[in-house]
Amino acid sequence: MVPSFQERGHVIEQETVLRQLEATLSVHKLARMGHYLDALRELAKLPFLPFNPRVPDVTVDALQNLSLHVQACVPYLLKVALTCLDNVTDSDGSLRAMRAKVFWKIYALISLFFL
């Protein structure tokens, strides 16, 4: 039986959520092992939380469009990002820019849920 267009769309959506959760787990494992720079590199690759200073900011609407499972991980990822940033040396100022993006996302989340 050939899956319908709607079923394929649902499967693609679930695969996307799974990849996002796998990326979150990868960041978690790297940070727990003390590989802070590697964890920051993985965080910078996340399309739903682009911390890369060369990538435009994500809007609050984009965060609301994430699955509930991934949304639940966002505050933890922000905490991990701050922990990692506190444990690496900023030799060229790029980490300062990343820290600013993290704080902006924290503010956006607070305003989304509490204001």
Contacts in CASP RR format, 6 or more apart in sequence:
PFRMAT RR
TARGET T0000
AUTHOR 0000-0000-0000
METHOD contacts of the structure
MODEL  1
MVPSFQERGHVIEQETVLRQLEATLSVHKLARMGHYLDALRELAKLPFLP
FNPRVPDVTVDALQNLSLHVQACVPYLLKVALTCLDNVTDSDGSLRAMRA
KVFWKIYALISLFFL
3 11 0 8 1.000
13 67 0 8 1.000
17 67 0 8 1.000
17 69 0 8 1.000
17 70 0 8 1.000
20 46 0 8 1.000
20 48 0 8 1.000
20 66 0 8 1.000
20 67 0 8 1.000
20 70 0 8 1.000
21 69 0 8 1.000
21 70 0 8 1.000
21 73 0 8 1.000
23 42 0 8 1.000
23 45 0 8 1.000
23 46 0 8 1.000
24 70 0 8 1.000
24 73 0 8 1.000
24 76 0 8 1.000
24 77 0 8 1.000
26 42 0 8 1.000
27 39 0 8 1.000
27 42 0 8 1.000
27 43 0 8 1.000
27 46 0 8 1.000
27 77 0 8 1.000
27 80 0 8 1.000
28 76 0 8 1.000
28 80 0 8 1.000
30 36 0 8 1.000
30 38 0 8 1.000
30 39 0 8 1.000
30 42 0 8 1.000
31 39 0 8 1.000
31 80 0 8 1.000
31 83 0 8 1.000
31 84 0 8 1.000
34 87 0 8 1.000
36 83 0 8 1.000
36 84 0 8 1.000
36 87 0 8 1.000
36 88 0 8 1.000
37 84 0 8 1.000
37 88 0 8 1.000
39 80 0 8 1.000
39 84 0 8 1.000
40 51 0 8 1.000
40 81 0 8 1.000
40 84 0 8 1.000
40 85 0 8 1.000
40 88 0 8 1.000
40 95 0 8 1.000
40 98 0 8 1.000
43 49 0 8 1.000
43 51 0 8 1.000
43 77 0 8 1.000
43 80 0 8 1.000
43 81 0 8 1.000
43 84 0 8 1.000
44 50 0 8 1.000
44 51 0 8 1.000
44 52 0 8 1.000
44 98 0 8 1.000
45 52 0 8 1.000
46 77 0 8 1.000
48 58 0 8 1.000
48 62 0 8 1.000
48 63 0 8 1.000
48 66 0 8 1.000
48 70 0 8 1.000
48 74 0 8 1.000
49 58 0 8 1.000
49 74 0 8 1.000
49 77 0 8 1.000
49 78 0 8 1.000
49 105 0 8 1.000
50 56 0 8 1.000
50 57 0 8 1.000
50 58 0 8 1.000
50 101 0 8 1.000
51 81 0 8 1.000
51 98 0 8 1.000
51 101 0 8 1.000
51 102 0 8 1.000
52 98 0 8 1.000
53 94 0 8 1.000
53 97 0 8 1.000
53 98 0 8 1.000
53 101 0 8 1.000
57 101 0 8 1.000
57 104 0 8 1.000
57 105 0 8 1.000
58 105 0 8 1.000
60 108 0 8 1.000
60 109 0 8 1.000
60 111 0 8 1.000
60 112 0 8 1.000
63 71 0 8 1.000
63 74 0 8 1.000
63 108 0 8 1.000
63 109 0 8 1.000
63 112 0 8 1.000
64 71 0 8 1.000
64 112 0 8 1.000
66 74 0 8 1.000
74 105 0 8 1.000
74 109 0 8 1.000
75 109 0 8 1.000
78 102 0 8 1.000
78 105 0 8 1.000
78 106 0 8 1.000
78 109 0 8 1.000
81 98 0 8 1.000
81 102 0 8 1.000
82 99 0 8 1.000
82 102 0 8 1.000
85 95 0 8 1.000
85 98 0 8 1.000
85 99 0 8 1.000
85 102 0 8 1.000
88 95 0 8 1.000
90 96 0 8 1.000
END
